[in-house]
Amino acid sequence: MAAPPKYSWWLWLLLSFGAGLASAVLVAIVIAVIDLYLTGHQLPALNSPLIDWPRLGVHLSLADVIFLLAAVLATAITWRRTANNRP
C-alpha cells in the first residue's frame, strides 16, 4: 500500500480553516433554529448576555460561545488529524 501524499503546511492550514468555517455556518443555522423555537414558546433566548466585560468591549451570549467553540474545535481537530500527512 502506497503512503499518502505529502502536501505543504499552507494547504493543511487552508483545509483546517475551511472545516472551521463550514462548522461555524452549520452551528449558526442550528442555533438560529433553536433560538426561534425557544422565543416562539416564550422561553429565554440564547442571545442573552453570558460573558459581559464592557471595559474590554466583550459581550458574548451562550449562542456566541457555542458558535466560537464549534469553529475552533473543528479547526483544531482537522489540523491534528492531518498532522501525519505533513512533510
Beta strands, then each sheet from edge to edge (+ up, - down):
strand 1: 49-53
strand 2: 58-61
sheet 1: 1+ 2-
end
